[in-house]
Amino acid sequence: MNNSSSTPTFDQRDEYPQVTQADLDRAQFRVGLKPTPRKRRVTIMLDTGLVEYFKAKAGKRGYQTLINDTLRQAVEQEDLEEKLRCIIREELNREVEQPNAK
């Protein structure tokens, strides 16, 4: 083999361990130093009108990313609404239990 070749020789390939699927499964993905959850590939059937709407709205960003962000916001909004309901119930119960506590 010619020494000027860019193809690694057998000895050069042995320097690095083989990365297996098990290694990748154990890997922790990070953004900066913070771990970030992985994304999962799924197949989902959506109405054509919805797909066209997100494609038109997304532009260069990518419509799948926009759909993902929209779903995340819906979940976060639902969590916020549930927390607010819980707080309001607690305050109303407190007012019923102690009407003149103010």
N, C-alpha and C positions, 0 to 999 in steps of 0.2 A: 504494500500500500504506500502511496506517495505521501510524504510528510506534509505537503502543502494542502492536502485534501481537507475539506471541512467536515467530512463524515467521521464520526467518532470511532475510534478503534475499540476493540473488545475491552482493553484495560480502562479506557476512559468511561465507558458505560458502567463498569463495575463500581466506580467511585460513588455513585448515587444509588440509594436503595430503590427498589421497585415500589411505586405507589399503587396500592390496591384499592378496590372499592370499599373495603372495610376501613381503610385509612380515611378515605373521603367521608364516609358515614360518621366517623368520630370527629371530624374536623369541626371547629367552631368558627362560623363566619363572623367577621367583625367589620365595623365601619369605624375607622380610627382605632381606638382602643376598646370601644364598647361592643360587646357581642350583639349581633342583630339576628332576628329570626330568619330562617330560610323561607323562600317561597316554594310553593308546591304547584306543580303543573297539573291542571285539571282540564277536563273537557266539559263544556257546558253549552247547552242550547239556549240561545237568546233570540228574541224577536228581531227580525231584520231591521225594523225601524230603530230599535235601540242601538244596534251595532252601527248603523249609519249615523245616528246622532252622535255617538261617542267618537267615531272616526272624524266627523266634521268638526267637532269641538276640540279634539285633541291636537290636531295639526301635527307638528314634528315630534311632539312629546310621546306619542304612542297611545292608541286608544285603550289597550289593555291596562296600561298604567293608570289611565284616567278612571277606568271602571274599578280597578283595585282601590284607588284613593276614595272614590265615591262610596264604595261599600264600607271602607274603614270609617269614613265620616258618619255614615248611617249607624254603625255599631256604637261609635263614641257618643253620638247624639242620644241614642237609646239609653246608654249607661248614664248620661248626664240627666236625662229626664227621670229615670228611676231614682237616682240619688236625690233629686229635688223633691220628688213625691215623698220619699222617705223622710226628708227633713221637714217638709210641710206637715206630714202626719204627726211627727214627733212634737212639733210646735203646737199643733191643734190639740193634741192629747194633753200636753203640758198646760195649756190654757183652760181646758175643761177641768183638769184636776186641781188647778190653782187659779181660779178666775180673777182674784184681786191681788195677785202676787207682785204686780208692778208697782 
